[in-house]
Amino acid sequence: MSAQSVEEDSILIIPTPDEEEKILRVKLEEDPDGEEGSSIPWNHLPDPEVFRQRFRQFGYQDSPGPREAVSQLRELCRLWLRPETHTKEQILELVVLEQFVAILPKELQTWVRDHHPENGEEAVTVLEDLESELDDPGQPVSLRRRKREVLVEEIVSQEEAQGVPSSELDAVENQLKWASWELHSLRHCGTIP
């Protein structure tokens, strides 16, 4: 990398609370193809999930102009999907996984994200495991109800720790009571294999 190929502009990535003491400046440089790439080695970057969230939350007002906005989005997307290390199929799987999680009810999104699936199949397995835990036909109804209550308590405590208002927590609790039924219905309708 020559000094001439490094642009003077760089992206300031604001740390999450977990990374409070780490500030990462991502310098943009020119590839021989004319495309921008990161000058930081892949193995020294934060979790790709951090960049996915920043990519999705990026706003036009976060940049001085349209060219810079596209450039920053391109860099955040590259840092999230890492095309230098992932195959096209892996990149497609990451996008499908993100969309699958996004269409789930909020309480199931939380559950799936807490299990960190790497692809859609793993996300489905997490949900199927949850369904079998909640709806084990060999268990008495009272035990299944207690498992649901424990699950609700776990999710509520996680969301309270994240500062979610109690009105939203009540809604999550009510939705979760029906989550197992919804999964069961979707499975029997053939929506989820």
Secondary structure by P-SEA (a helix, b strand, c coil): ccccccccbbbbbbbccccccbbbbbbbbbccccbbbbcccccccccaaaaaaaaaaccccccccaaaaaaaaaaaaaaacccccccaaaaaaaaaaaaaaaaccaaaaaaaaaaccccaaaaaaaaaaaaaaaccccccaaaaaaaaaaaaaaaaaaaaaacccaaaaaaaaaaaaaaaaaaaaaaaacccc
